[in-house]
Amino acid sequence: MKTMTAFLTMMMMAPAASAQQLDVPFEVLEDGEMAGCGGAQVMGLDPNGDGFLSVRTGPGSDYRKIGELYNGDRVGTCARSGQWYGVVYGNPQRVGWVHGNWLGNFAG
């Protein structure tokens, strides 16, 4: 819990998410604070499979892939559409959508 709190504090102090073009945008920052964002960790990916979780421009596998996350990566979860989560991650801060099957240890 302490680690997740430190992660969320770091995310609040990070500059606003880069101006990525999402097909389905979501609110990340509001008045310098996380706007309803929680925290999660990427887990359960098969190391013998692709080994990564695709980050997409919208909540679905038909949307364009814009990044990859790996087991142990931490994300801020700021939106939800069905089983898909709008996330903020990385340094510099980036945004995108990932499938929730591979997110765990939710906080916030």
Biopython code that builds the backbone (N, CA, C, O; Angstrom):
import numpy as np
from Bio.PDB.StructureBuilder import StructureBuilder

atoms = [
    (1, "MET", "N", (0.825, -1.186, 0.000)),
    (1, "MET", "CA", (0.000, 0.000, 0.000)),
    (1, "MET", "C", (0.872, 1.255, 0.000)),
    (1, "MET", "O", (0.571, 2.231, -0.686)),
    (2, "LYS", "N", (1.956, 1.215, 0.778)),
    (2, "LYS", "CA", (2.849, 2.364, 0.855)),
    (2, "LYS", "C", (3.473, 2.654, -0.512)),
    (2, "LYS", "O", (3.620, 3.813, -0.900)),
    (3, "THR", "N", (3.846, 1.575, -1.251)),
    (3, "THR", "CA", (4.442, 1.744, -2.573)),
    (3, "THR", "C", (3.435, 2.359, -3.545)),
    (3, "THR", "O", (3.792, 3.237, -4.331)),
    (4, "MET", "N", (2.187, 1.907, -3.498)),
    (4, "MET", "CA", (1.163, 2.447, -4.393)),
    (4, "MET", "C", (0.894, 3.909, -4.060)),
    (4, "MET", "O", (0.696, 4.713, -4.972)),
    (5, "THR", "N", (0.883, 4.275, -2.787)),
    (5, "THR", "CA", (0.688, 5.669, -2.403)),
    (5, "THR", "C", (1.826, 6.528, -2.941)),
    (5, "THR", "O", (1.591, 7.635, -3.427)),
    (6, "ALA", "N", (3.059, 6.026, -2.858)),
    (6, "ALA", "CA", (4.198, 6.765, -3.397)),
    (6, "ALA", "C", (4.066, 6.925, -4.904)),
    (6, "ALA", "O", (4.382, 7.985, -5.444)),
    (7, "PHE", "N", (3.600, 5.880, -5.590)),
    (7, "PHE", "CA", (3.407, 5.944, -7.039)),
    (7, "PHE", "C", (2.379, 7.009, -7.389)),
    (7, "PHE", "O", (2.612, 7.824, -8.281)),
    (8, "LEU", "N", (1.246, 7.012, -6.700)),
    (8, "LEU", "CA", (0.194, 7.994, -6.999)),
    (8, "LEU", "C", (0.672, 9.409, -6.700)),
    (8, "LEU", "O", (0.325, 10.343, -7.423)),
    (9, "THR", "N", (1.463, 9.578, -5.648)),
    (9, "THR", "CA", (2.021, 10.894, -5.334)),
    (9, "THR", "C", (2.933, 11.345, -6.467)),
    (9, "THR", "O", (2.878, 12.502, -6.883)),
    (10, "MET", "N", (3.781, 10.435, -6.974)),
    (10, "MET", "CA", (4.662, 10.766, -8.090)),
    (10, "MET", "C", (3.840, 11.166, -9.308)),
    (10, "MET", "O", (4.192, 12.118, -10.004)),
    (11, "MET", "N", (2.744, 10.448, -9.577)),
    (11, "MET", "CA", (1.917, 10.743, -10.745)),
    (11, "MET", "C", (1.268, 12.123, -10.612)),
    (11, "MET", "O", (1.116, 12.837, -11.604)),
    (12, "MET", "N", (0.888, 12.496, -9.395)),
    (12, "MET", "CA", (0.272, 13.804, -9.206)),
    (12, "MET", "C", (1.278, 14.917, -9.431)),
    (12, "MET", "O", (0.908, 16.010, -9.859)),
    (13, "MET", "N", (2.552, 14.650, -9.148)),
    (13, "MET", "CA", (3.575, 15.667, -9.302)),
    (13, "MET", "C", (4.124, 15.729, -10.725)),
    (13, "MET", "O", (4.789, 16.698, -11.093)),
    (14, "ALA", "N", (3.845, 14.691, -11.530)),
    (14, "ALA", "CA", (4.345, 14.660, -12.903)),
    (14, "ALA", "C", (3.624, 15.709, -13.737)),
    (14, "ALA", "O", (2.494, 16.086, -13.426)),
    (15, "PRO", "N", (4.279, 16.181, -14.799)),
    (15, "PRO", "CA", (3.614, 17.130, -15.673)),
    (15, "PRO", "C", (2.415, 16.481, -16.335)),
    (15, "PRO", "O", (2.317, 15.255, -16.390)),
    (16, "ALA", "N", (1.504, 17.297, -16.835)),
    (16, "ALA", "CA", (0.310, 16.781, -17.502)),
    (16, "ALA", "C", (0.707, 15.812, -18.607)),
    (16, "ALA", "O", (1.759, 15.955, -19.230)),
    (17, "ALA", "N", (-0.148, 14.832, -18.837)),
    (17, "ALA", "CA", (0.128, 13.816, -19.849)),
    (17, "ALA", "C", (0.430, 14.467, -21.190)),
    (17, "ALA", "O", (-0.187, 15.455, -21.586)),
    (18, "SER", "N", (1.407, 13.873, -21.873)),
    (18, "SER", "CA", (1.783, 14.412, -23.173)),
    (18, "SER", "C", (0.578, 14.436, -24.092)),
    (18, "SER", "O", (-0.370, 13.673, -23.910)),
    (19, "ALA", "N", (0.618, 15.303, -25.066)),
    (19, "ALA", "CA", (-0.515, 15.524, -25.955)),
    (19, "ALA", "C", (-0.643, 14.388, -26.960)),
    (19, "ALA", "O", (-0.501, 14.600, -28.165)),
    (20, "GLN", "N", (-0.909, 13.194, -26.472)),
    (20, "GLN", "CA", (-1.127, 12.056, -27.338)),
    (20, "GLN", "C", (-2.527, 12.159, -27.921)),
    (20, "GLN", "O", (-3.445, 12.682, -27.290)),
    (21, "GLN", "N", (-2.669, 11.657, -29.122)),
    (21, "GLN", "CA", (-3.981, 11.646, -29.753)),
    (21, "GLN", "C", (-4.692, 10.340, -29.426)),
    (21, "GLN", "O", (-4.398, 9.303, -30.020)),
    (22, "LEU", "N", (-5.624, 10.390, -28.485)),
    (22, "LEU", "CA", (-6.444, 9.228, -28.175)),
    (22, "LEU", "C", (-7.735, 9.327, -28.974)),
    (22, "LEU", "O", (-8.295, 10.412, -29.128)),
    (23, "ASP", "N", (-8.201, 8.200, -29.477)),
    (23, "ASP", "CA", (-9.488, 8.189, -30.156)),
    (23, "ASP", "C", (-10.623, 8.352, -29.157)),
    (23, "ASP", "O", (-11.678, 8.894, -29.487)),
    (24, "VAL", "N", (-10.401, 7.878, -27.929)),
    (24, "VAL", "CA", (-11.371, 8.029, -26.845)),
    (24, "VAL", "C", (-10.630, 8.648, -25.666)),
    (24, "VAL", "O", (-10.104, 7.927, -24.818)),
    (25, "PRO", "N", (-10.585, 9.990, -25.603)),
    (25, "PRO", "CA", (-9.860, 10.657, -24.512)),
    (25, "PRO", "C", (-10.586, 10.532, -23.172)),
    (25, "PRO", "O", (-11.785, 10.257, -23.125)),
    (26, "PHE", "N", (-9.849, 10.737, -22.096)),
    (26, "PHE", "CA", (-10.419, 10.740, -20.744)),
    (26, "PHE", "C", (-9.673, 11.769, -19.918)),
    (26, "PHE", "O", (-8.558, 12.163, -20.259)),
    (27, "GLU", "N", (-10.290, 12.201, -18.835)),
    (27, "GLU", "CA", (-9.727, 13.222, -17.940)),
    (27, "GLU", "C", (-8.634, 12.604, -17.077)),
    (27, "GLU", "O", (-8.844, 11.566, -16.449)),
    (28, "VAL", "N", (-7.467, 13.246, -17.048)),
    (28, "VAL", "CA", (-6.359, 12.754, -16.231)),
    (28, "VAL", "C", (-6.088, 13.683, -15.065)),
    (28, "VAL", "O", (-6.032, 13.229, -13.922)),
    (29, "LEU", "N", (-5.919, 14.963, -15.320)),
    (29, "LEU", "CA", (-5.588, 15.917, -14.267)),
    (29, "LEU", "C", (-6.664, 16.985, -14.173)),
    (29, "LEU", "O", (-7.247, 17.403, -15.173)),
    (30, "GLU", "N", (-6.905, 17.402, -12.970)),
    (30, "GLU", "CA", (-7.886, 18.452, -12.733)),
    (30, "GLU", "C", (-7.361, 19.309, -11.597)),
    (30, "GLU", "O", (-7.237, 18.835, -10.468)),
    (31, "ASP", "N", (-7.055, 20.558, -11.882)),
    (31, "ASP", "CA", (-6.523, 21.474, -10.871)),
    (31, "ASP", "C", (-5.281, 20.911, -10.182)),
    (31, "ASP", "O", (-5.089, 21.109, -8.982)),
    (32, "GLY", "N", (-4.428, 20.200, -10.953)),
    (32, "GLY", "CA", (-3.189, 19.686, -10.396)),
    (32, "GLY", "C", (-3.327, 18.431, -9.570)),
    (32, "GLY", "O", (-2.342, 17.975, -8.989)),
    (33, "GLU", "N", (-4.537, 17.845, -9.493)),
    (33, "GLU", "CA", (-4.732, 16.635, -8.719)),
    (33, "GLU", "C", (-5.301, 15.552, -9.614)),
    (33, "GLU", "O", (-5.940, 15.847, -10.624)),
    (34, "MET", "N", (-5.070, 14.293, -9.245)),
    (34, "MET", "CA", (-5.625, 13.183, -10.001)),
    (34, "MET", "C", (-7.144, 13.261, -9.900)),
    (34, "MET", "O", (-7.698, 13.349, -8.804)),
    (35, "ALA", "N", (-7.809, 13.228, -11.046)),
    (35, "ALA", "CA", (-9.261, 13.343, -11.094)),
    (35, "ALA", "C", (-9.882, 11.950, -11.063)),
    (35, "ALA", "O", (-10.159, 11.363, -12.109)),
    (36, "GLY", "N", (-10.098, 11.430, -9.865)),
    (36, "GLY", "CA", (-10.737, 10.130, -9.731)),
    (36, "GLY", "C", (-9.869, 8.965, -10.154)),
    (36, "GLY", "O", (-10.395, 7.891, -10.446)),
    (37, "CYS", "N", (-8.549, 9.140, -10.200)),
    (37, "CYS", "CA", (-7.656, 8.065, -10.621)),
    (37, "CYS", "C", (-7.257, 7.199, -9.433)),
    (37, "CYS", "O", (-7.003, 7.699, -8.337)),
    (38, "GLY", "N", (-7.207, 5.897, -9.671)),
    (38, "GLY", "CA", (-6.708, 4.951, -8.687)),
    (38, "GLY", "C", (-5.367, 4.433, -9.158)),
    (38, "GLY", "O", (-4.728, 5.057, -10.005)),
    (39, "GLY", "N", (-4.933, 3.323, -8.635)),
    (39, "GLY", "CA", (-3.671, 2.745, -9.056)),
    (39, "GLY", "C", (-3.808, 1.254, -9.260)),
    (39, "GLY", "O", (-4.645, 0.612, -8.625)),
    (40, "ALA", "N", (-2.995, 0.697, -10.139)),
    (40, "ALA", "CA", (-2.994, -0.739, -10.400)),
    (40, "ALA", "C", (-1.613, -1.151, -10.881)),
    (40, "ALA", "O", (-0.764, -0.315, -11.191)),
    (41, "GLN", "N", (-1.410, -2.460, -10.937)),
    (41, "GLN", "CA", (-0.144, -3.015, -11.393)),
    (41, "GLN", "C", (-0.435, -4.034, -12.487)),
    (41, "GLN", "O", (-1.398, -4.795, -12.397)),
    (42, "VAL", "N", (0.407, -4.044, -13.525)),
    (42, "VAL", "CA", (0.280, -5.029, -14.601)),
    (42, "VAL", "C", (0.775, -6.368, -14.064)),
    (42, "VAL", "O", (1.865, -6.454, -13.499)),
    (43, "MET", "N", (-0.044, -7.425, -14.247)),
    (43, "MET", "CA", (0.339, -8.740, -13.749)),
    (43, "MET", "C", (-0.372, -9.830, -14.537)),
    (43, "MET", "O", (-1.418, -9.598, -15.144)),
    (44, "GLY", "N", (0.210, -11.015, -14.517)),
    (44, "GLY", "CA", (-0.417, -12.169, -15.139)),
    (44, "GLY", "C", (-0.104, -12.369, -16.614)),
    (44, "GLY", "O", (-0.656, -13.271, -17.245)),
    (45, "LEU", "N", (0.780, -11.537, -17.177)),
    (45, "LEU", "CA", (1.154, -11.710, -18.580)),
    (45, "LEU", "C", (2.019, -12.951, -18.728)),
    (45, "LEU", "O", (2.862, -13.218, -17.871)),
    (46, "ASP", "N", (1.830, -13.709, -19.792)),
    (46, "ASP", "CA", (2.586, -14.926, -20.048)),
    (46, "ASP", "C", (3.964, -14.565, -20.594)),
    (46, "ASP", "O", (4.065, -14.035, -21.701)),
    (47, "PRO", "N", (5.029, -14.842, -19.838)),
    (47, "PRO", "CA", (6.375, -14.502, -20.323)),
    (47, "PRO", "C", (6.764, -15.303, -21.569)),
    (47, "PRO", "O", (7.686, -14.923, -22.290)),
    (48, "ASN", "N", (6.060, -16.410, -21.820)),
    (48, "ASN", "CA", (6.325, -17.215, -23.008)),
    (48, "ASN", "C", (5.423, -16.818, -24.173)),
    (48, "ASN", "O", (5.542, -17.354, -25.275)),
    (49, "GLY", "N", (4.531, -15.882, -23.919)),
    (49, "GLY", "CA", (3.666, -15.361, -24.977)),
    (49, "GLY", "C", (4.258, -14.057, -25.487)),
    (49, "GLY", "O", (5.476, -13.923, -25.603)),
    (50, "ASP", "N", (3.387, -13.093, -25.791)),
    (50, "ASP", "CA", (3.876, -11.785, -26.227)),
    (50, "ASP", "C", (4.684, -11.110, -25.129)),
    (50, "ASP", "O", (5.654, -10.406, -25.407)),
    (51, "GLY", "N", (4.275, -11.331, -23.858)),
    (51, "GLY", "CA", (5.008, -10.766, -22.736)),
    (51, "GLY", "C", (4.726, -9.305, -22.470)),
    (51, "GLY", "O", (5.378, -8.701, -21.618)),
    (52, "PHE", "N", (3.759, -8.710, -23.186)),
    (52, "PHE", "CA", (3.426, -7.312, -22.950)),
    (52, "PHE", "C", (1.920, -7.100, -23.060)),
    (52, "PHE", "O", (1.193, -7.899, -23.650)),
    (53, "LEU", "N", (1.488, -5.999, -22.471)),
    (53, "LEU", "CA", (0.099, -5.561, -22.531)),
    (53, "LEU", "C", (0.051, -4.347, -23.453)),
    (53, "LEU", "O", (0.701, -3.335, -23.190)),
    (54, "SER", "N", (-0.709, -4.450, -24.521)),
    (54, "SER", "CA", (-0.803, -3.345, -25.478)),
    (54, "SER", "C", (-1.569, -2.173, -24.894)),
    (54, "SER", "O", (-2.620, -2.346, -24.277)),
    (55, "VAL", "N", (-1.030, -0.975, -25.096)),
    (55, "VAL", "CA", (-1.707, 0.268, -24.741)),
    (55, "VAL", "C", (-2.311, 0.789, -26.040)),
    (55, "VAL", "O", (-1.619, 0.866, -27.055)),
    (56, "ARG", "N", (-3.593, 1.146, -26.020)),
    (56, "ARG", "CA", (-4.306, 1.530, -27.236)),
    (56, "ARG", "C", (-4.946, 2.915, -27.113)),
    (56, "ARG", "O", (-5.036, 3.478, -26.022)),
    (57, "THR", "N", (-5.387, 3.448, -28.251)),
    (57, "THR", "CA", (-5.980, 4.792, -28.287)),
    (57, "THR", "C", (-7.438, 4.815, -27.855)),
    (57, "THR", "O", (-8.027, 5.889, -27.734)),
    (58, "GLY", "N", (-8.023, 3.660, -27.622)),
    (58, "GLY", "CA", (-9.405, 3.576, -27.182)),
    (58, "GLY", "C", (-9.662, 2.239, -26.524)),
    (58, "GLY", "O", (-8.802, 1.359, -26.541)),
    (59, "PRO", "N", (-10.858, 2.076, -25.935)),
    (59, "PRO", "CA", (-11.183, 0.866, -25.183)),
    (59, "PRO", "C", (-11.627, -0.299, -26.066)),
    (59, "PRO", "O", (-12.807, -0.650, -26.105)),
    (60, "GLY", "N", (-10.669, -0.888, -26.769)),
    (60, "GLY", "CA", (-10.970, -2.048, -27.604)),
    (60, "GLY", "C", (-9.758, -2.443, -28.432)),
    (60, "GLY", "O", (-8.893, -1.617, -28.721)),
    (61, "SER", "N", (-9.704, -3.718, -28.810)),
    (61, "SER", "CA", (-8.546, -4.201, -29.564)),
    (61, "SER", "C", (-8.519, -3.700, -31.003)),
    (61, "SER", "O", (-7.516, -3.874, -31.694)),
    (62, "ASP", "N", (-9.601, -3.083, -31.466)),
    (62, "ASP", "CA", (-9.609, -2.507, -32.812)),
    (62, "ASP", "C", (-8.929, -1.137, -32.864)),
    (62, "ASP", "O", (-8.646, -0.628, -33.948)),
    (63, "TYR", "N", (-8.671, -0.549, -31.717)),
    (63, "TYR", "CA", (-7.997, 0.750, -31.682)),
    (63, "TYR", "C", (-6.490, 0.567, -31.881)),
    (63, "TYR", "O", (-5.935, -0.491, -31.583)),
    (64, "ARG", "N", (-5.852, 1.602, -32.381)),
    (64, "ARG", "CA", (-4.424, 1.587, -32.682)),
    (64, "ARG", "C", (-3.580, 1.394, -31.413)),
    (64, "ARG", "O", (-3.866, 1.986, -30.371)),
    (65, "LYS", "N", (-2.539, 0.559, -31.516)),
    (65, "LYS", "CA", (-1.603, 0.324, -30.423)),
    (65, "LYS", "C", (-0.601, 1.476, -30.372)),
    (65, "LYS", "O", (-0.014, 1.850, -31.388)),
    (66, "ILE", "N", (-0.415, 2.039, -29.161)),
    (66, "ILE", "CA", (0.497, 3.176, -29.007)),
    (66, "ILE", "C", (1.596, 2.922, -27.979)),
    (66, "ILE", "O", (2.460, 3.774, -27.773)),
    (67, "GLY", "N", (1.570, 1.757, -27.332)),
    (67, "GLY", "CA", (2.589, 1.471, -26.335)),
    (67, "GLY", "C", (2.470, 0.060, -25.804)),
    (67, "GLY", "O", (1.579, -0.696, -26.193)),
    (68, "GLU", "N", (3.381, -0.285, -24.909)),
    (68, "GLU", "CA", (3.402, -1.597, -24.271)),
    (68, "GLU", "C", (3.717, -1.450, -22.789)),
    (68, "GLU", "O", (4.515, -0.601, -22.391)),
    (69, "LEU", "N", (3.076, -2.292, -21.977)),
    (69, "LEU", "CA", (3.364, -2.369, -20.550)),
    (69, "LEU", "C", (3.754, -3.807, -20.231)),
    (69, "LEU", "O", (3.409, -4.729, -20.970)),
    (70, "TYR", "N", (4.480, -3.993, -19.118)),
    (70, "TYR", "CA", (5.008, -5.307, -18.765)),
    (70, "TYR", "C", (4.651, -5.645, -17.327)),
    (70, "TYR", "O", (4.327, -4.757, -16.538)),
    (71, "ASN", "N", (4.711, -6.954, -16.978)),
    (71, "ASN", "CA", (4.457, -7.376, -15.608)),
    (71, "ASN", "C", (5.240, -6.501, -14.637)),
    (71, "ASN", "O", (6.436, -6.275, -14.820)),
    (72, "GLY", "N", (4.565, -6.014, -13.610)),
    (72, "GLY", "CA", (5.193, -5.177, -12.594)),
    (72, "GLY", "C", (5.070, -3.686, -12.850)),
    (72, "GLY", "O", (5.265, -2.889, -11.932)),
    (73, "ASP", "N", (4.747, -3.283, -14.093)),
    (73, "ASP", "CA", (4.559, -1.850, -14.370)),
    (73, "ASP", "C", (3.356, -1.341, -13.596)),
    (73, "ASP", "O", (2.359, -2.047, -13.441)),
    (74, "ARG", "N", (3.455, -0.114, -13.112)),
    (74, "ARG", "CA", (2.364, 0.508, -12.362)),
    (74, "ARG", "C", (1.699, 1.563, -13.219)),
    (74, "ARG", "O", (2.349, 2.268, -13.991)),
    (75, "VAL", "N", (0.390, 1.656, -13.064)),
    (75, "VAL", "CA", (-0.394, 2.619, -13.832)),
    (75, "VAL", "C", (-1.398, 3.294, -12.917)),
    (75, "VAL", "O", (-1.792, 2.742, -11.889)),
    (76, "GLY", "N", (-1.806, 4.490, -13.301)),
    (76, "GLY", "CA", (-2.935, 5.147, -12.669)),
    (76, "GLY", "C", (-4.165, 4.840, -13.516)),
    (76, "GLY", "O", (-4.141, 5.041, -14.730)),
    (77, "THR", "N", (-5.224, 4.363, -12.902)),
    (77, "THR", "CA", (-6.458, 4.054, -13.632)),
    (77, "THR", "C", (-7.415, 5.224, -13.470)),
    (77, "THR", "O", (-7.857, 5.532, -12.363)),
    (78, "CYS", "N", (-7.730, 5.872, -14.588)),
    (78, "CYS", "CA", (-8.500, 7.115, -14.534)),
    (78, "CYS", "C", (-9.873, 7.024, -15.183)),
    (78, "CYS", "O", (-10.709, 7.906, -14.985)),
    (79, "ALA", "N", (-10.117, 5.976, -15.952)),
    (79, "ALA", "CA", (-11.399, 5.826, -16.637)),
    (79, "ALA", "C", (-11.663, 4.343, -16.840)),
    (79, "ALA", "O", (-10.751, 3.521, -16.762)),
    (80, "ARG", "N", (-12.922, 4.012, -17.102)),
    (80, "ARG", "CA", (-13.278, 2.616, -17.367)),
    (80, "ARG", "C", (-14.388, 2.574, -18.401)),
    (80, "ARG", "O", (-15.328, 3.367, -18.367)),
    (81, "SER", "N", (-14.255, 1.627, -19.322)),
    (81, "SER", "CA", (-15.286, 1.353, -20.313)),
    (81, "SER", "C", (-15.355, -0.159, -20.468)),
    (81, "SER", "O", (-14.531, -0.757, -21.159)),
    (82, "GLY", "N", (-16.339, -0.772, -19.826)),
    (82, "GLY", "CA", (-16.415, -2.233, -19.810)),
    (82, "GLY", "C", (-15.200, -2.799, -19.104)),
    (82, "GLY", "O", (-14.932, -2.447, -17.955)),
    (83, "GLN", "N", (-14.457, -3.675, -19.777)),
    (83, "GLN", "CA", (-13.272, -4.288, -19.183)),
    (83, "GLN", "C", (-11.998, -3.522, -19.516)),
    (83, "GLN", "O", (-10.900, -3.991, -19.213)),
    (84, "TRP", "N", (-12.126, -2.359, -20.132)),
    (84, "TRP", "CA", (-10.967, -1.548, -20.520)),
    (84, "TRP", "C", (-10.792, -0.377, -19.564)),
    (84, "TRP", "O", (-11.768, 0.216, -19.105)),
    (85, "TYR", "N", (-9.519, -0.048, -19.266)),
    (85, "TYR", "CA", (-9.201, 1.051, -18.351)),
    (85, "TYR", "C", (-8.379, 2.112, -19.062)),
    (85, "TYR", "O", (-7.429, 1.803, -19.781)),
    (86, "GLY", "N", (-8.758, 3.370, -18.852)),
    (86, "GLY", "CA", (-7.947, 4.496, -19.284)),
    (86, "GLY", "C", (-6.863, 4.683, -18.247)),
    (86, "GLY", "O", (-7.156, 4.895, -17.070)),
    (87, "VAL", "N", (-5.600, 4.607, -18.675)),
    (87, "VAL", "CA", (-4.486, 4.637, -17.721)),
    (87, "VAL", "C", (-3.511, 5.754, -18.044)),
    (87, "VAL", "O", (-3.411, 6.226, -19.177)),
    (88, "VAL", "N", (-2.794, 6.158, -17.001)),
    (88, "VAL", "CA", (-1.665, 7.077, -17.120)),
    (88, "VAL", "C", (-0.456, 6.313, -16.597)),
    (88, "VAL", "O", (-0.542, 5.627, -15.579)),
    (89, "TYR", "N", (0.677, 6.435, -17.299)),
    (89, "TYR", "CA", (1.844, 5.636, -16.942)),
    (89, "TYR", "C", (3.112, 6.306, -17.465)),
    (89, "TYR", "O", (3.062, 7.207, -18.302)),
    (90, "GLY", "N", (4.243, 5.844, -16.952)),
    (90, "GLY", "CA", (5.544, 6.228, -17.482)),
    (90, "GLY", "C", (6.053, 7.586, -17.060)),
    (90, "GLY", "O", (5.364, 8.382, -16.422)),
    (91, "ASN", "N", (7.295, 7.812, -17.447)),
    (91, "ASN", "CA", (7.967, 9.079, -17.217)),
    (91, "ASN", "C", (8.834, 9.366, -18.442)),
    (91, "ASN", "O", (9.894, 8.753, -18.571)),
    (92, "PRO", "N", (8.447, 10.253, -19.337)),
    (92, "PRO", "CA", (7.365, 11.219, -19.176)),
    (92, "PRO", "C", (5.999, 10.530, -19.201)),
    (92, "PRO", "O", (5.830, 9.443, -19.753)),
    (93, "GLN", "N", (5.066, 11.189, -18.598)),
    (93, "GLN", "CA", (3.726, 10.664, -18.439)),
    (93, "GLN", "C", (3.032, 10.462, -19.778)),
    (93, "GLN", "O", (3.042, 11.346, -20.635)),
    (94, "ARG", "N", (2.427, 9.285, -19.949)),
    (94, "ARG", "CA", (1.675, 8.950, -21.162)),
    (94, "ARG", "C", (0.299, 8.447, -20.764)),
    (94, "ARG", "O", (0.074, 8.090, -19.607)),
    (95, "VAL", "N", (-0.611, 8.418, -21.708)),
    (95, "VAL", "CA", (-1.967, 7.936, -21.452)),
    (95, "VAL", "C", (-2.372, 6.946, -22.533)),
    (95, "VAL", "O", (-1.828, 6.956, -23.637)),
    (96, "GLY", "N", (-3.326, 6.096, -22.205)),
    (96, "GLY", "CA", (-3.856, 5.148, -23.168)),
    (96, "GLY", "C", (-4.851, 4.221, -22.493)),
    (96, "GLY", "O", (-5.177, 4.386, -21.318)),
    (97, "TRP", "N", (-5.327, 3.246, -23.249)),
    (97, "TRP", "CA", (-6.310, 2.276, -22.765)),
    (97, "TRP", "C", (-5.705, 0.874, -22.753)),
    (97, "TRP", "O", (-5.001, 0.490, -23.687)),
    (98, "VAL", "N", (-5.984, 0.102, -21.680)),
    (98, "VAL", "CA", (-5.525, -1.280, -21.576)),
    (98, "VAL", "C", (-6.678, -2.166, -21.105)),
    (98, "VAL", "O", (-7.621, -1.696, -20.469)),
    (99, "HIS", "N", (-6.583, -3.454, -21.431)),
    (99, "HIS", "CA", (-7.603, -4.407, -20.978)),
    (99, "HIS", "C", (-7.359, -4.752, -19.510)),
    (99, "HIS", "O", (-6.222, -4.985, -19.099)),
    (100, "GLY", "N", (-8.416, -4.781, -18.741)),
    (100, "GLY", "CA", (-8.318, -4.998, -17.301)),
    (100, "GLY", "C", (-7.963, -6.407, -16.864)),
    (100, "GLY", "O", (-7.692, -6.625, -15.683)),
    (101, "ASN", "N", (-7.954, -7.381, -17.784)),
    (101, "ASN", "CA", (-7.595, -8.755, -17.385)),
    (101, "ASN", "C", (-6.205, -8.827, -16.789)),
    (101, "ASN", "O", (-5.912, -9.739, -16.017)),
    (102, "TRP", "N", (-5.343, -7.885, -17.130)),
    (102, "TRP", "CA", (-3.946, -7.940, -16.688)),
    (102, "TRP", "C", (-3.591, -6.812, -15.728)),
    (102, "TRP", "O", (-2.428, -6.428, -15.608)),
    (103, "LEU", "N", (-4.606, -6.285, -15.046)),
    (103, "LEU", "CA", (-4.375, -5.275, -14.000)),
    (103, "LEU", "C", (-4.804, -5.859, -12.672)),
    (103, "LEU", "O", (-5.855, -6.492, -12.577)),
    (104, "GLY", "N", (-3.998, -5.650, -11.650)),
    (104, "GLY", "CA", (-4.333, -6.130, -10.320)),
    (104, "GLY", "C", (-3.809, -5.200, -9.259)),
    (104, "GLY", "O", (-3.237, -4.154, -9.565)),
    (105, "ASN", "N", (-4.006, -5.585, -7.987)),
    (105, "ASN", "CA", (-3.557, -4.770, -6.859)),
    (105, "ASN", "C", (-4.095, -3.351, -6.930)),
    (105, "ASN", "O", (-3.357, -2.390, -6.710)),
    (106, "PHE", "N", (-5.370, -3.217, -7.235)),
    (106, "PHE", "CA", (-5.974, -1.886, -7.350)),
    (106, "PHE", "C", (-5.938, -1.155, -6.039)),
    (106, "PHE", "O", (-6.140, -1.743, -4.977)),
    (107, "ALA", "N", (-5.674, 0.158, -6.119)),
    (107, "ALA", "CA", (-5.698, 1.029, -4.941)),
    (107, "ALA", "C", (-6.363, 2.339, -5.348)),
    (107, "ALA", "O", (-6.240, 2.772, -6.493)),
    (108, "GLY", "N", (-7.049, 2.951, -4.433)),
    (108, "GLY", "CA", (-7.651, 4.245, -4.697)),
    (108, "GLY", "C", (-9.050, 4.185, -5.187)),
    (108, "GLY", "O", (-9.661, 5.223, -5.443)),
]
sb = StructureBuilder()
sb.init_structure("model")
sb.init_model(0)
sb.init_chain("A")
sb.init_seg("    ")
for serial, (resi, resn, name, xyz) in enumerate(atoms, 1):
    if name == "N":
        sb.init_residue(resn, " ", resi, " ")
    sb.init_atom(name, np.array(xyz, "f"), 0.0, 1.0, " ", f" {name:<3s}", serial, name[0])
structure = sb.get_structure()
